[in-house]
Amino acid sequence: MNFPCPAPRRRNVASIFRACLALALLCGAARGAAPSYSVAGIVNSGNYAPGPFAPNSLVTIFGSGLARSSQQLTANDISGGQLPTVLNYTQVFVDNVPSPLFYVSDSQINFLVPSTQAVGDVKIRVASEGSTGPEVMVTVVDSAPALFSLPDGYAIATHVDNSLVSPDSPAHGGEIIVVYATGLGKTLPNPATGEIPKYAAPIAALSALQVSLGGVAVDSGLIQYAGLTPLSAGLYQINIQLPGNLPGNPGTDPEVRVTIAGQSSPAGLKLAIR
């Protein structure tokens, strides 16, 4: 930032310089402290579980001083079908690459791991209004499934008419439902970083995908699609025809888990099927 200083005229130049330097320091302090966060505050947006994360995953950072005020992504922030990498003067860098943003505030950022990100240990850093936070290391793997959940512990899933599957409107054996997830990894084709896909694309690791209900694996032939959700960056869906003979005790909603190559969604989430 440039600060105008008066011409020296007959006054002592050194005193004027000191006055301008003090003003610059004061204005710099007014911007607030640098972003503060730790690896413990970087979690999956679907269920707030810690890493590892996968390319094209929705991730949340919790901390302080992350942005000067709250700002949610709007249609005006999207240009050419691409998510912004700057929101309210805030950026997130993954291995020094600016990452797409959904939401920023003083205490929280929701962002998208680049879809082309290589696996391994990567550096995450937040910058806001010229101040930068620490570089923290997280691990990126090929797939890190996470299901979205409701406050009552049920997975977010819909009937074919897009109505919510819930205890009041459960799914039934033989029915086709859609389960929503993040962290299923790269797809074929794979979207560009920040691209809002207008197309369906199956996950690259489709042959390694397993869905289980009540601890029993669903026959792979019943999984009709697993891949990107069109028009939704970072969101995946799994279209499943439920088995005719549902596992578990009658009247008891089974646990649902998604596993890809040894990486599994957290335990305990239920699916309302009867």
C-alpha positions as CSV (number, residue, x, y, z in Angstrom):
1,M,0.0,0.0,0.0
2,N,1.4,3.5,-0.9
3,F,1.0,6.3,1.7
4,P,1.3,9.9,0.4
5,C,3.9,11.9,2.3
6,P,4.2,15.7,2.2
7,A,7.0,17.3,0.3
8,P,9.9,18.0,2.6
9,R,10.0,21.9,2.2
10,R,12.0,23.2,5.2
11,R,11.0,20.5,7.7
12,N,13.4,17.8,8.7
13,V,13.2,14.9,6.1
14,A,14.0,12.3,8.7
15,S,11.1,13.3,11.0
16,I,8.7,13.2,8.1
17,F,9.9,9.7,7.1
18,R,9.4,8.5,10.7
19,A,5.9,9.9,10.7
20,C,5.0,8.2,7.4
21,L,6.5,4.9,8.6
22,A,4.4,5.0,11.8
23,L,1.3,5.6,9.7
24,A,2.1,2.7,7.5
25,L,2.6,0.4,10.5
26,L,-0.6,1.6,12.0
27,C,-2.6,0.9,8.8
28,G,-1.0,-2.5,8.5
29,A,-2.0,-3.4,12.0
30,A,-5.6,-2.3,11.3
31,R,-5.9,-5.1,8.7
32,G,-5.9,-7.6,11.6
33,A,-3.8,-10.6,12.5
34,A,-2.5,-13.0,10.0
35,P,-4.7,-16.1,9.3
36,S,-4.3,-18.7,12.1
37,Y,-5.2,-22.4,11.8
38,S,-3.7,-25.8,12.2
39,V,-3.9,-29.2,10.6
40,A,-6.4,-30.3,13.2
41,G,-8.8,-27.7,11.9
42,I,-8.7,-28.9,8.3
43,V,-11.5,-31.4,7.7
44,N,-13.8,-33.0,5.1
45,S,-16.8,-30.7,4.5
46,G,-19.1,-33.7,4.2
47,N,-18.8,-35.0,7.7
48,Y,-16.0,-32.9,9.4
49,A,-13.7,-35.9,9.6
50,P,-9.9,-35.3,9.4
51,G,-7.9,-36.2,6.3
52,P,-6.6,-37.7,4.2
53,F,-8.4,-36.0,1.3
54,A,-8.8,-36.7,-2.4
55,P,-8.5,-34.6,-5.5
56,N,-11.7,-32.7,-6.1
57,S,-12.8,-33.0,-2.5
58,L,-14.8,-30.4,-0.5
59,V,-12.7,-29.4,2.4
60,T,-13.2,-26.9,5.3
61,I,-10.6,-25.0,7.3
62,F,-11.5,-23.7,10.8
63,G,-9.4,-21.0,12.4
64,S,-9.3,-17.3,13.0
65,G,-8.5,-14.2,10.9
66,L,-9.2,-16.2,7.7
67,A,-11.2,-13.4,6.0
68,R,-12.3,-9.9,7.0
69,S,-16.0,-10.8,6.8
70,S,-18.3,-13.6,5.7
71,Q,-19.0,-14.1,2.0
72,Q,-20.8,-16.9,0.3
73,L,-20.3,-17.9,-3.3
74,T,-22.9,-16.3,-5.6
75,A,-23.6,-16.6,-9.3
76,N,-21.8,-13.3,-9.8
77,D,-18.6,-14.9,-8.6
78,I,-18.6,-17.6,-11.3
79,S,-17.1,-16.7,-14.6
80,G,-16.9,-19.0,-17.6
81,G,-18.2,-21.9,-15.7
82,Q,-15.3,-21.7,-13.2
83,L,-15.3,-21.2,-9.5
84,P,-13.4,-18.2,-8.1
85,T,-10.0,-18.6,-6.4
86,V,-10.3,-15.3,-4.6
87,L,-13.3,-14.5,-2.4
88,N,-13.5,-11.4,-0.2
89,Y,-9.7,-10.9,-0.6
90,T,-9.0,-14.4,0.7
91,Q,-7.2,-17.3,-1.1
92,V,-6.3,-20.9,-0.3
93,F,-3.2,-22.3,-1.8
94,V,-2.6,-26.1,-2.2
95,D,1.0,-26.7,-3.1
96,N,1.1,-23.0,-4.0
97,V,-1.8,-23.4,-6.5
98,P,-4.8,-21.1,-5.9
99,S,-7.8,-23.3,-5.1
100,P,-11.5,-22.8,-5.8
101,L,-13.6,-21.2,-3.0
102,F,-17.2,-21.6,-1.9
103,Y,-17.3,-19.7,1.4
104,V,-15.0,-17.5,3.6
105,S,-15.4,-15.9,7.0
106,D,-13.2,-15.0,9.9
107,S,-13.4,-18.5,11.3
108,Q,-14.2,-20.8,8.3
109,I,-13.3,-21.4,4.7
110,N,-14.9,-24.0,2.4
111,F,-12.7,-24.8,-0.6
112,L,-12.1,-27.4,-3.3
113,V,-8.9,-29.5,-3.5
114,P,-7.7,-29.1,-7.1
115,S,-9.1,-31.9,-9.3
116,T,-5.7,-32.5,-10.8
117,Q,-3.8,-32.6,-7.5
118,A,-1.2,-35.3,-7.2
119,V,-1.2,-37.7,-4.3
120,G,1.2,-37.4,-1.4
121,D,1.9,-34.8,1.3
122,V,0.8,-31.3,0.2
123,K,1.1,-27.8,1.7
124,I,-2.0,-25.8,2.5
125,R,-1.8,-22.0,3.1
126,V,-4.4,-19.3,3.6
127,A,-3.7,-15.7,2.5
128,S,-6.0,-12.7,3.3
129,E,-5.5,-9.1,2.5
130,G,-1.8,-9.4,2.0
131,S,-1.2,-11.4,5.2
132,T,-0.4,-15.1,5.0
133,G,-0.9,-18.0,7.4
134,P,1.4,-20.9,8.1
135,E,2.0,-23.7,5.6
136,V,0.5,-26.9,7.1
137,M,0.9,-30.4,5.6
138,V,-2.1,-32.7,4.8
139,T,-2.1,-36.0,2.9
140,V,-3.9,-36.4,-0.5
141,V,-4.8,-39.9,-1.6
142,D,-6.5,-41.2,-4.7
143,S,-9.9,-41.6,-3.0
144,A,-11.2,-40.6,0.5
145,P,-14.9,-41.2,0.5
146,A,-17.2,-39.2,2.8
147,L,-21.0,-39.1,2.8
148,F,-23.0,-36.1,3.6
149,S,-25.1,-36.4,6.7
150,L,-28.2,-34.9,8.3
151,P,-28.2,-33.8,12.0
152,D,-30.0,-37.0,12.9
153,G,-27.2,-39.3,11.7
154,Y,-28.8,-40.3,8.4
155,A,-26.9,-40.1,5.1
156,I,-28.2,-37.6,2.5
157,A,-29.9,-39.6,-0.2
158,T,-32.9,-39.1,-2.5
159,H,-35.5,-41.1,-4.3
160,V,-35.6,-40.9,-8.1
161,D,-38.1,-38.0,-7.8
162,N,-35.4,-36.0,-5.9
163,S,-37.3,-36.2,-2.6
164,L,-35.2,-36.9,0.5
165,V,-34.9,-40.4,1.8
166,S,-35.7,-40.1,5.5
167,P,-37.3,-42.1,8.4
168,D,-40.5,-40.4,7.4
169,S,-40.0,-41.3,3.7
170,P,-37.7,-44.4,3.7
171,A,-36.5,-46.3,0.6
172,H,-37.5,-49.9,0.0
173,G,-35.9,-53.0,-1.4
174,G,-35.6,-53.0,-5.2
175,E,-35.9,-49.2,-5.3
176,I,-33.3,-47.0,-7.0
177,I,-31.9,-44.2,-4.8
178,V,-29.1,-41.7,-5.1
179,V,-26.5,-41.3,-2.3
180,Y,-24.4,-38.1,-2.3
181,A,-20.7,-38.0,-1.5
182,T,-17.4,-36.2,-1.8
183,G,-13.9,-37.5,-2.0
184,L,-14.4,-40.2,-4.7
185,G,-11.4,-39.0,-6.6
186,K,-10.6,-38.4,-10.2
187,T,-13.1,-39.2,-13.0
188,L,-13.2,-40.0,-16.7
189,P,-13.1,-37.4,-18.0
190,N,-11.6,-35.4,-15.1
191,P,-12.8,-31.8,-14.8
192,A,-10.4,-28.9,-14.8
193,T,-9.7,-27.4,-11.4
194,G,-12.6,-25.2,-10.5
195,E,-14.8,-26.3,-13.4
196,I,-18.4,-26.7,-12.7
197,P,-19.1,-29.8,-14.8
198,K,-22.1,-29.9,-17.1
199,Y,-21.7,-33.6,-17.7
200,A,-21.7,-37.0,-15.9
201,A,-18.4,-38.7,-15.5
202,P,-17.8,-42.0,-13.7
203,I,-15.0,-42.2,-11.1
204,A,-11.7,-43.6,-12.3
205,A,-11.6,-46.2,-9.5
206,L,-15.1,-47.6,-10.3
207,S,-13.9,-51.2,-10.2
208,A,-12.6,-50.7,-6.6
209,L,-15.8,-49.1,-5.3
210,Q,-17.9,-51.0,-2.7
211,V,-21.1,-49.9,-1.0
212,S,-22.2,-51.8,2.1
213,L,-25.5,-51.8,4.0
214,G,-25.5,-53.2,7.5
215,G,-22.0,-54.5,6.9
216,V,-23.0,-56.5,3.8
217,A,-21.6,-55.5,0.4
218,V,-24.1,-54.5,-2.2
219,D,-23.7,-56.5,-5.5
220,S,-21.6,-54.3,-7.8
221,G,-24.2,-55.0,-10.5
222,L,-26.7,-52.9,-8.5
223,I,-24.5,-49.8,-8.6
224,Q,-25.8,-48.1,-11.8
225,Y,-23.6,-45.0,-11.6
226,A,-20.9,-43.5,-9.4
227,G,-19.4,-40.2,-10.5
228,L,-19.7,-36.5,-10.8
229,T,-23.0,-34.8,-10.1
230,P,-23.6,-32.5,-13.1
231,L,-23.6,-28.7,-12.4
232,S,-22.1,-29.3,-8.9
233,A,-18.4,-28.9,-8.4
234,G,-16.9,-31.4,-6.0
235,L,-20.1,-33.3,-5.5
236,Y,-20.5,-37.0,-6.4
237,Q,-23.4,-39.3,-6.5
238,I,-23.9,-43.1,-6.4
239,N,-27.0,-44.4,-8.0
240,I,-27.9,-47.8,-6.4
241,Q,-30.7,-50.2,-6.8
242,L,-31.3,-51.5,-3.3
243,P,-31.3,-55.3,-2.9
244,G,-34.6,-57.0,-2.8
245,N,-33.7,-58.7,0.5
246,L,-32.3,-55.9,2.7
247,P,-29.7,-56.8,5.3
248,G,-30.1,-56.3,9.0
249,N,-33.1,-56.5,11.3
250,P,-36.5,-55.7,9.9
251,G,-37.5,-52.2,10.9
252,T,-33.9,-51.2,11.7
253,D,-32.2,-48.8,9.4
254,P,-28.8,-50.2,8.4
255,E,-25.4,-48.5,8.4
256,V,-24.2,-47.3,5.0
257,R,-20.5,-47.1,4.1
258,V,-18.6,-46.5,0.9
259,T,-15.1,-47.9,0.4
260,I,-12.6,-47.4,-2.4
261,A,-9.2,-49.3,-2.4
262,G,-9.1,-49.5,1.4
263,Q,-10.3,-46.0,2.1
264,S,-13.8,-46.0,3.8
265,S,-16.3,-43.4,4.8
266,P,-16.7,-43.1,8.5
267,A,-18.8,-45.6,10.4
268,G,-22.1,-44.9,12.1
269,L,-24.1,-43.2,9.3
270,K,-27.5,-44.8,8.6
271,L,-29.7,-45.1,5.5
272,A,-33.5,-44.9,5.9
273,I,-34.6,-48.1,4.2
274,R,-37.3,-50.6,5.3
